[in-house]
Amino acid sequence: MNRYNYVFDVEGMSCQKCVAKVRNALEEVDGVLEADVQLEPHQARVTAAAHSLSKSLQTAIEANNYKAQAIALAGDIQLPIEGMSCQKCVAKATAALEAVAGVSRVAVNLEPGEARIEGESFLDELVAAVEEAGFSVPLDDKSLDASEAAHEESAERVAASAVQQSVPLADAVQIPLSIAGMSCASCVTTVEKVLIATPGVVQASVNFADRSALVNTSGSVDDLIQSVKTAGYDAALIEDEDDTEERDRLIAVEFKSSLYKSVGALSLGFGLMAASMTGLMPGLEQMLVWLIVGILTLTTMYVAGGHFYRGALKSFTSGTFNMDTLIALGTGAAWLYSMLIVMFPEIIPPASRHVYFEAAILIIGFVNLGSALELRARGKTSQAIRALLGLQVKEAVVIRDGKEIVVPLAEISRGDRLRVKPGEKIPVDGEVIEGNSSVDEAMLTGEAMPVSKSIGDPVTGGTVNQLGSIVIEAVRVGKETALARIIQMVRQAQNSKPAIGRLTDRIAAVFVPLVLGIAALTAFIWWLVGPAPQLSYMLVTTMSVLIIACPCALGLATPMSIMVGVGRAAGQGVLIRNGEALQTASKLTAVVFDKTGTLTMGKPSVSFIHSITLSDEAVIELAAGLEQASEHPLAVAIVEAAHARNIELPEVQQFAVVPGEGVTGNVHDRQVVLGNATLLQSHEIDPGDFREIAQQQAAKSATPVYLALEGKTVAVIGITDQLKEDSVAAVARLKSMGLKTIMLTGDNQRTAHAIADELALDDVIAEVLPGDKATVIQDLMQQGEVVGMIGDGINDAPALAAADVGFAMGCGTDIALETADVALMRDSVFGVVEAIGISKLTMANIKQNLTGAFVYNILCIPIAAGVLFPFTQLLLSPVFAGAAMAMSSVTVVTNANRLRIARIPT
């Protein structure tokens, strides 16, 4: 049963008799399970089984001559959500709910479509937030009960799995698997289908480029592995994703194996071809000699190409087809036909008595050679991950009991004190507690200039301490560190698929059956209308069609480019969350900037004070006394101005924040209002002559803040936030790329337009409340714009989630990594320029690969089928078909690797 907690402020209670009276009135309301009423602080907290009792409860209290004000729906709230279809939807709903006042924690699950919310907030505000994000909330009791039942059923299944399976998993845990036996894009589709069909799986993504899968599941590893094996492939849990040495060793072993198999097959194949061309081979009447050649050929086919035949058999038994099927059919048909001629030559017309032993071996040799070259080129695509992993240290110096000891990184705990000497990498995320130094953060942020660090400053694991010896306190360790999360984010992005990749998967799913159909049609036509000897022509063309078709190139076209592109971006300090964001970023037509902390330094300072009746110190004392309880950047600037003047801050009572307008409270028992003109208006305070002073400050790009004392305006404070050095150049670069540039800020019109003029922005939307920014983004999207939103990842979370692509500034803060589609580790708008440039470069590379793969197949398959024979009297040899097929994959991989060195378009 769902439980909902309501909180009310109750006025008028003066004794315990009043408390009992209110409690009895609440308990009589249908659906109330428990009522707790307190005289101090004059509140009533009600636990009920229904979600819509707020009005009834308030009426019950007021019917007994008390005044009630609903504060919030509190506790653990379960909210059903309809309309979510992907993880982007989950992020969007999460950001919308987190923006609701009073919410402390949100967990949104795609399946069964629900949100669990902790905190104190109004139900109608939660519902409105979800609906503004584009989803619906079915708040009828039946749907709520069904949602909870589904949740309980899921929990029971997970618990049962934990007992029955050898590797129990928590709900929606991400599992990395290595997949063996995949040979083409058709295999990817097959493996993804069986993984998604496995009980408990929410999402599965298979990467053909590195033969891996990332699976989000509430089931067990055993179930996943068994499903993959049922489809004819092998799978294993990747125990340590960071073990690059072991991966390199396995790739090296596979490379050598493919190379040796290729050399063996090609040597025998070319040997047989040379012997036939020079007349060294006897005629077919020497059956014993040809039988020995046939057995030797079969042995070579088994040793060098056995994996093709085993893969084809597995795929056949599981009801699927892949590249192994094509190779096995082509080479198998060549060997069987040749053995038929050797053993029963009389059943074959004399003109068709030609053996193809060397063709079968050479095809296998060329395909293995292509695999070896592909492996070598494919190994270069993961250099970004390797570079990031190389930033991790194996051990660190820990100070314990006054002694410095070296311990493995895995043994470091939160709170440990670590010594980092000059030239050493900082092992974990922490805070400097002793010493001063400068730290090279280039590998994480892309910023070349070292950053000065002193006591109290944060440091990030993987960065390099350059000068002084420092002692840090570990704040985040293991998988919690920024570096570990960055590595995981890059891995997920490399395994993700943009829309163009999913289109390729759908094509690949029917590619092999289509090729088999074309091969059968080719055989029929040559047998029916081909010239003599029809049997030979039929076999040659059918083999060529089967061998030259290359689903492999189609399968590699997208993931190879994604892996290299995402890795290239990571090296620039740009973290791209998924392939969808990578593709959409290349289509942006408008970019929307937050002002503070994005275009500006984000560190405002007091630059102007004007008052007639008060001294500057008195103005700052009142303003800072009020703002000391706020974390807003303007509040921080005022408080820092007080500290700079050595002003002791007075106490504040009845402090209240008015979002987007300012703050109010009592200082020295006098009512103080501090904020913009809207706040003054809401308090019916006339700015008087200070309005003109404020306008003058706004025209100079300063933010004017009014100070009112006891209902009368007494001062204006000008606060200036300087533009970042590269903001003007970055905006100019974005405009040169054809993008519309817009600033979206809560600042006043004059200040916003002054900054916009300095930046030469196309448009500015000012005086927008934080909660309304997402609405502005949605309006732009409805006008046909493809919108990228650039913000600090905290106040702008709803807008970031609403945009087609959200870019979060913030040097790797938690919210930046969790909310945005793209996180900019370097605190510069130029990161957006680089992200869009890499996106365009990567999508162009994908299109080149796909175009090449499609054109190759569209041209080569008809040529292999013999469409040019009537004009040239020539047919494509199956041997050349095998070589062409092998090289098509190598070409795709090589082209993708060009992304590592290609110039980023800006």
N, C-alpha and C positions, 0 to 999 in steps of 0.2 A: 504494500500500500504506500502511495506517495504521502509525504509529510511536508507541510508548508508552515513556516514560522512567520508570524506577523508581529511587528513592533509598533506601538502607539505611544505618543506623549499624551498624558492625561492631566488636564488642569482642573483644579477645584477640590482635589482630595486633601483632607486635613488630618485624618486619623485612620486607625486600623479598621474602624467600622466602615469608612469610605472604601478602603481597600477590599474588604470582604464583599461589599455591595457591588463593586465593579467586577470582581472575580465571578460572583454568582451570575451576573448578567451575561458575561462572556460565555460561561460554561453552558448556558441555556441555548446558545446558538447552535443549530444543527451543523454537524461536521467538526465541532471543536473537540479536540482530544485532551487538551490541557491548557490551563490559563494561569500565568504567574504575574501577580500585580505587586509592584513595589512602591511604597510611599516616597522613598528616595531612590532613584531620581525621578519619581512621578511617571513611571512607565508601566505598560502592560505588554507582556510577551505571550503570544497565543500560538499553540501548535494545533494545526487543523489538517483534516484529510482532504480538503478541497482547495482549489486554487483561486476561487473568486469570492472570498468572504470578506474582503476589506471593507466594503460598504456596510454589510450586515453587522460586522463587529463594531464599526464606528457608530452606527445607529443605536446598537445595544448600550454602548457607553453613554451616549448623549441622551438617551431616553431616561437615564437616571440623574439628569441635570449636571453632568460633567462634560467638559469640552475635550474632544479627542482629535489628535492630529496623527495621521499615519506617517510613520518614518520610513519603513521599508518592509519588504519581504525578505526574511533573513534565513541564514543557515545554508544547508545543502539543497539546492534547487535543481530539480531535473526538468529539462525543457525539451519536448520533441521538436525537431526541425525537419521540414520537408523541402525538397528542391536541391539539396546538395548532391553533386555528381562526381566530385574529384577533390584532391587534397587542396587545390587552390580555393575551392568553396569552403573547406574546413577552415583554412587560414582567414578567409574573409569573415566568416561567422564569428570566429574566435576574436578577431580584432574588434568587430562591432560590439560584442558583449563586453570585452575588456574595457571599452571606452565608457560604459555605463557607470555612473557614479555609485560608489559603494561596493563594486565587484572586486573581490580580492584574488579570485582564481577561477579560471575557465578551462574545461576540458571538453572539446567537441569531437565526437566520433562519427565518421562517415557511415558506418554500419553499427547499430541499427538506426542512425539518424537522430542523434540526441546531443544535448549539452548538459553538463553538470556544472553548476555555478555555486561558488562559495562567496559569502559576503552578505551585505544588506542593501537591497535595491528594490525598487518597485517593479512588480510583474509587468505592468503595462509598458514601462520603459524598456525592459528586456525584450518584450515582444516587438515593440517599435524598432528597436535596434536591429533585430533579426530581419524584420520586414524591409527596413531601409537598405539592408545589405542584399536584398533580392530574394529572400527565402520566406517561407511561411511557417507559422507555429499553430498546429492543430490543437487548440486548448479545450478539447472536450474530455470529460472524465474517461470515456471509453478508450480514446487514443492514448491518454496518459497511462491508464492501466496496462494497455497493450505494450506501450513503450517500456514500462517497468518490467513487465513479464518477459519481454524479449531480452532485456538487460540481465535479469536473473537467470534466464535460461542460458545465456552466453556465459555468465559467470560459473554456472554449474558445469557447463561443458569444459571450460578451461580448467576448473578444479579437477574434473574427472581425468582430463588429459594429463594433468600434473601427476596423478597417481599411476596412470597406466603407461605413460610413455617414458622412455629413458631420458629424454631431454625436454622437460617441461618449460613452457614459455609464458611470460606475462601477456596480457592483452595487447594486441597490435605491436608486437616486438618486431624490429627489422632484422631479418636473417640474411646474411651473405652466403651464397652457395657458388661453388665452382661447378660448371657443367661440362662434361666430357662427351664427345661423340657428335657434337653439332658440326655440320659441314656447310650449311648455307642458311639463307634467310627463312626458308621453309621450316627448318629446324627450330628457329627462334619462335615462330608462330605456334608450332606444336607444343614446345616446352611451356610457353606462356599460357596456353589454353589449359594444359593439365595442372599447372600450378594454381591458376585462378580458380579452377574447379575443385581444388583440395579444400576440405572443410576448414574453416577458420581463416582462410586467406582473404585479406582485404584488398591487397594490391600486389602485383608482381610485374617486374620489369627485367627482361633478359637482354644482355648485351652480347651480341655476337662477336664484337671486336675483341673483347678480353675473356670470352667464354665464361661469363658469370651471370648471376641473377641476384637481385635484391627483392626480398619477399617480406611484406608486412602481414603478419599472421598472429592469430591467437591459438593456433594449433601447435604441433610439435615438428621438430626437424625430421624425425623419422617419417612422418606422413609426407612431407615435401619430397624427401629423397625417394620414397617408394613410388610416388606419383610420377616423378621424372623417369625412374627405371621402367615403369609400366609403359611409358611412351617410347622406350627403346634407347634411352640415354642413361648416362651415369651422373650422379651428383654427389657432392660431399660438402659438409659444412666447412667454411673457411674459418678455422680456429683463430688465426691471428692475421687480420687484414694488413697489419704493418710489417709483416715478415717479407720484405721485398727480396732479401737474399735467397729465400727458398723459392720464391716465384721466378727469379732470374735463373736459378739452377734448373727448374723444371722447363722453362722456356728454352734454355740452352740444350737440355737433353732432347726435347722435342725437335729443335732445329737440327741437331746432329743426326737424329734418327731419320728425319725427312730427307736430309741431304744424302745420307748413306744409301737410303732406299732409292733415291733419284739416280745417284751415280751408278748403282748396280743395275737398275732397270735400263737406263740409257746406254750403258756400255754393251749389255747383251743385245738390246734392240738395234743399235747402230751397227754392231758386229754382224748380226743376221742380215741387215739391209745391205751392208757392204759385200758380204759373201754372195748374196743373191745377184747384186748388180755386176759383180766380177765373174760370175759363172762358177764359183767354187762350190755352190750347193748342188747336190745331185737332183735329178728329176724326181717327180712324185712317185715314179715306179719303185724307188728305193724306200719302201714303206718303213723299214726298221729305223733308218736314219731320221726320217721325219717324225716317227713316233717318239724318238729320243728328244728331238727338238721340241715337240709338243709338250712332253713331260717337263723338260727344262723350262719351257715358257710358263707352264702352269705353276711350277715351283716358284719361279720369280714373281709371278702375279700374286701368289699367296704371301710370299715374304715381303715384297715391296708394296703390295696393295691390298693385303688382307683386311685392313681396316675399312676399305671401301665396301667390300663384300659383306663384312659383318654388320656395318652400318646399314647397308641396303636390306639385309635380312631382318634386322631389328625394326626398321621403319615399316617393312612390309607386314610383319606380324602384328604391329600396332596400328595398321591401317592407314599409314601415311607414306608420303614419298618425299625424297630430298635429292640433293646432288649425288650422294652415294648411289642412289637408284639409277641415275643416268649413266654414271661411270661403270657401274657393275653390269648394266644391260649392254652398253656399247662394247666394252672389252670382253665381256662374257660371250656375246654373240660372235665377236671376231674369232675367239678361240674355238668355240663349238663348231662354227662353220669350217674353220681350217681343219680341225680334227675329223670332221665328217668327210672332207675331201681326201684326207690321208687314208682313212680306214675304208671308206666306201666311195671311191672316186667314180664308179660307174653310174651312181644315181644323180650325179651332177653333170650338166651339159659340159662338153669339153671346153667351150669358150669361157665358162665360169669357174674353171678349176684353178683358182689362185688362192694361196694361203695368206693369212694376215697375222701370223704370230708376232712379227716384229712390230706391227701397228699396235697390238694390244699392250706390248711391253713399253713401247715408247710413249703411249698415252699415259700410262701409270707413272712413268719416269718424269714426264713434263708436269703432270699435276703435282707430284711430290716436290719437284723443284720449285713450282709456284708457291706451294705451302711453306717451304723453307724460306724463300725470299719474303713472303708475306709475314712470317714470324719475325724475321729480322727487322723489317720495317715497322711492324706492329709494336715491337718492344720500345720504340722511340716515343710512342704516343703517350706513355704513362710517365714521362719525365717530370711533369709538373707534380704529380703525387710523390714521386721519388724525391724531388727537391724539398717538398714540404716535410716528408718523413725524415729527410736528412737533417732537418732542424731540431728534431727530437734528440735529447741526450739519453744515454744509457744509465748514467749514474750522476750523483750530485753530492756536494759536501754539506753535511748537516751538522749543526752545532747542538750537541746534547751534553748536558752536565758540564758545560764549559769546555768541552773537547770537540774538535772538528774531525768527523769521521766520514768516510766515503761509503754511500749506500746506493743500491740499485734504485732507479727511478720509481719502480713499483712500490717501494717501501716508504715513500714520502707521504706524509699525512697532512691534512689541513692544519695550519697552526705551527708547523715545523719552521725553524729558523735556518736559512741556507746561506752559505758564503759563496759569492760569485766573484771570481777574480778577473782582472783585465784579460780580454781575449776569449773568455769562456762564454758559452751559451747559457742563457737563463733557463733553468730546467722546468719551471712551472709558472703559472700566473701568480703574482704576489704583489706585495707592497714593500717599498724600501723602508727599512727601520733603522738603518745605520749606513753612513757614508754618502758620497756624491759621485756621480759618474755621468757619462753620456752613453746612450744605447743606440745601436744600429738596428732599426726596425724595417730595413728595406725589403727583406725577404717576405715579410708579412704585409706591409702596406704599400710597397713600391716607392716609398719616399726615401730619397737618397741621403738627405741631411740627417745626421744623428740627433737624437732628442735628449736634452738634459734631464737627469733624474736626481731628485734629492729626497730627503726623508718625507714620507707620506705619499709619494708618487707611485702610481701603479706601474708594474712591468709585466710583460707578456712572455710566456714561455716560447723558446725558439729564437728570440732576438739575442743580439750579441752585445755583451758588456764591453765597452771599448777602453775606458781609462781607469777610473778608480775601483778599488775593491769595495764591494757593497754587501750588506746583509739584508736579505729579504725574508718576509714572513709569507709562507705558502697560503694562498687564498683559494685557488682552484687547482686540483690535481687530477691526474689520470685523464679520463674521457671528458671531464668537465672543463679542461683548459680551452682557451680560445683556439689554439693550434689544432687540438684534437677535433674540435667541432668544425673547424675550417676544412680539415682533411675529410671528415665525414660528409660535409656539405658538397665538396668537390666530387667525391665518389658518387654521391646520389645524383648530382647533375650529369655526370658522365654516363650514368646508367639510364637516365631519363630519355624520353622520346618526344620530340616536337610533333605537331600534327603531320608534317611532311613525312616523318619517320613511320607513323602509324599507317599512312597511305601506302608506303612501301611494303609494310608487313602484309597488308591485305592483298597487294599484288603478288607478293612472294608466296602467299598461301595457295594460289592457283597456278603458279608459274610451272612447277614440275609436272602436274597433271596435263597442263596445256602443251608442254614440250613433248610429253609422251604421246599425246594425241596427234601432234604435228609429225612426229617420227612415224607413227602408224600410218598416217595419211601419205607420207612420203614413200614409204615402202609399197603401199597399195598402188600409187600412181606409177612408180617405176616398174612395178611388176606388170601393170596393165598396159601401159603405152610406151615404156622405155625401150630403147634399142637393145639388140642382142650384144652381149649376154645379159639379159634382164636381171638374173639372180645376183651377179656381181655388182651391177650398178645399184640395185636395190640395197644390198648389204652396205656398200660404201657410203651411200647417201644417208641411210638410216643411222649408221654408226656416227657419222659426222654430225648429224643433227643432235643426237643424244650427248655427244661429247662437247660440242662447242657451246651449247647453252650454259649460261653461267648465272645461277641464282646467288652464287657466292658474292659476286660484285655488287648485286643489289643489296644483299644483307650487310655489306661493309660500308656502303656509301654514306649512310647517315651516322651510325655510331662512331666511326673512325673520326669524322669531322667534329662531332660533338665532343669526343674525348680530348682531341687536340685543342679545339677552340676554348672549351671550359678551362683546360689546363693553362693555356696561354693567358686567359683572363686572370686566373688565380695568381700567376706570376706578376701581373700588373696591379695586384691588390684589389681586384674586382671579383667578388664571389657570386657566381650565377647559380641560383637555386635549382633550376630545371631547364630542360630543353624547350619547354613551351615559352618560358620567359626569353630564352635566347632567340627563338624565332620571332616572337612578337616585338622584341626590341628593334629588330631590323625594319619594322613597318611603322614605327612611331611617326606621328605627324605633329605632335605637340608635346612639349615638356613643361611641367608645372613645378615651380620652385617654392618651397617654404623660404622665408627670409632669414630668420634668426638661426644661426648655427649652420646654415646651408650656404647662402650667398655671403653672409656676414661672418665675422669671427665667432659670434655666439658668446662673446664676453663683453657685454655692454658696460659702459662706465658713465658716471655722472659728469657731464661737461658744462652744465649751466644751472644756476639757481637764481630765481628772481622772486623777491618778496618785498613788500613795503613795510610791513609791521613786524616782521621777524628777521632775526639774523640768519645767515647761512647755516650756522651750527644748530640753531633752534629748529630750522626746517628739516635738516638731516636727522636730528634727534627724534622728532616726531615721526618722520617717514620711516626711518630705519627701525624704530621701536615697533611700529606696526608691521613692517615687512619681515622682521626677523623670523616669523613663523612660516614664511612662504619660501618656496624653492624656485619660483619663477625667475628667469634670467634678469629681468628688470629689478626684482626685489634683491637679488644677490648684488647687483651693482650699487644699489642704495646702501645696503648693509656694509659693503666694502668701503664705501665713501665715509661711513661713520667710523669704521675701524681706522682708516687712514688719518682721521682727525682726532683719534683717541677719545671718541665720545662713548660714554657708558650708556648702554641701551636700556631704556626703561621697560617695565613690564607692560604687557598688553592684555586686556580683558575683552571678552566677547568678540574675538577675532573671527572674521568671516571672509571667504573668498567668493567673488562674483566672477565666474569664468568669462574671460575675454573683456572684462571691464576694469577690475581692480580689487581692492580690499577695503574692509572697514573694521573698526574696533574702537576700544577706549584706551587712551594713553594719558596718564596723569589724571584719570577720572574725567577726561574730556573726549567727546566723540570726534573721531578722526576719519575722514574719507579720503582715500588716495587712489586715483585712477584716471580714466579718460573722461571725455565729455559726456559719454553715454551714462557713466556711473553718476556723474553730478546731476544729470537730468533726472535719473530715476530717483534721486534723493531730493529733487526739487531745489537744487543749489545753482545759483547763477554764477558763471565764471567771471562775469563783469569784464573789466579791462584786461584781465589775464588771458582772455581768449585771443587777443591780437598777439600777445607775446608767444603764446603757444603755437599760433599759426606761423610766426616767424621762425621758431625752432623747427617746426615740421618741414618748412621750406628748405632748411639746411640739412635735411635727412636725419634730424634728431627726433626721438620720440618724446613728446611733451607729456608730463604727468602732473595732474592738478592735485594740490593738497588743500583740503577744506577742513576747517576747525569749527566745531559747534555750528554747522550749517552755513559757514561763510568761507568762500575761497580766499586763501591767504598766500598761496605761493604756486609757482610753476617750476618743475624740475625738468631739465633737458637731459636725456640719456642717449648717448651715441653708441652705436654698434658699427665698427668699421668694416668695410667690405674686405673680403679676403683678397690677397694680392692677385690671384689668378682668376677671380670671378668674372671680370670684364672680358678677358681673353677667352675663357671657357664658353661664355654666352655667345660671343661672336663666332666661335667655332661651331657651336650648335646651329646658329642661324645660317651659317654657310653650308650646312648639311641639309638645309631646306626645312628645318623644324621651326614651328611656332613657339616662341618663348613667353611664358606667363608666370608672374609672381602672385602667390596666394598667401596672404598674411592677415593676421589679426590687428596689425598696426593701423594707425589712422591714415586717411587718404593722402594728406600732404606729405607725410614722411615716406609712405610707400611709393608715391609718384616721384619723389625726389630721388630715391634709390633706383627706381625703374628707369628714370631718365639717364642716370649715370651709367647704368648697365645697357642702355638702348634696348630694353625689353619690348616685345610687341604689345603686351597687355599687362595690366595689373589689377588684381581683385583684392581690395583691402577691407579692413574692419569685419573680417569673417571669424566667427566663433569657431573654436577647435572642432566642435561636434558637427559644424556645417561644412567643413572642408570636403568631406566625402561626397556631399550633395553637389558641390561645385564640380567635382571630378566627374560625377555621373552625368551632370548636365552637358559637359563638354563631350563626353562619349556619345550621348544621344544626338549631338550635333554632327556626328560623323567623324570626330577626331579619335585617333588612336593615341591614348594619353599615357605618358610616363610621369609619375609623381616622384619628386625628389624632396625628402625630408630627413629629419634627424632620427626617425625610427621610434620615437617615444610619443610625443604629442600628436604626431601625424599618422599614427598607426592605422586609424580607420581609412584615411585618404590613401595611404600606401596600399592597403588591401583592396580598395575600390578601383584603383587605376588598373589599366591593362598591364603595366609593368611598374612595380614600386621599387625605387632606388633609395636605400637607407644610408645616410651618412652616419658616422659614429665610431669609426675606428674599431669595429668589431665588438660593439656592446651587445649584450644579450638580446635586446629587442631588435637590433639591426639584423642579427643572424636569424631570428625567429620570424619576423614579420615580413620582411621585404622579399621581392623576387630576386633583387640584386643588392648585395651589401658592399658598400665601398669602404675598404679598410683604410684608404688614405683620405684624410679630411679635406678633399678638394673636389669641386664640381667637374674637374677634368676627368675624374673617374667615370662620369656619365658619358663623356665624349668617347673615352676608350671602350666602355662597355658597348655602346651603340656601334662603334667602329668594328669591334671584334665580332659583334652579332652579324653585321652586314657581311664581313669577310667570311665568317663561318657558313652563313646561309648560301653565299655565292659558291663556296667550296662544295657544299652538299649538292647544290643544283648541278655543278660541274660533274660530280661523281655520278649522280643519278642520270644525267643526260648521257654521259659516257656509257654507263651500264645499259641503259635502254637502247641507245643507238647501236651499241655493240650487238645486242641480242636481236634487234629488229633487222639489222643488216646481215649479220653473220648466219643466223638460222636459215633464212631463205637461200643464201649462197651455199651453205652446207647441204641444203635440200636439192640443190642443182638447178636453180632458176636461170643461171647464166650458161648452162650447158648448151642450149640450142644456139647460142651466139658464139661461144668460145670452144665448144667441144671438150671442155676441161671440167673436172670435178675436184672439189676440195678434199685433200687427203685427210683421213681421220687423225693421222699423226700431227698435221698442222692444226687441225681443229683442237686437239689436246693442248698444244703449245699456246694457241691463241686464248683458250679458256683460262689456262694458268696465268698468263700474263695480264689478263683483264683484271684479276683481283689485285695483282701486284701494282698495277697502274692506279687503281682506286686508293690503295694504302699510301702509295708514294705521293699522290696528289694531296691527300689529307695531311700528310706530314709537312707540306709546304706552309701550312698555317703557322708552324712554329717560328718561321722566319719572315713571313710575308709582312709588308708594311701595312700598318693599321690605317684604313681610310678615315680621314677627318675633314 
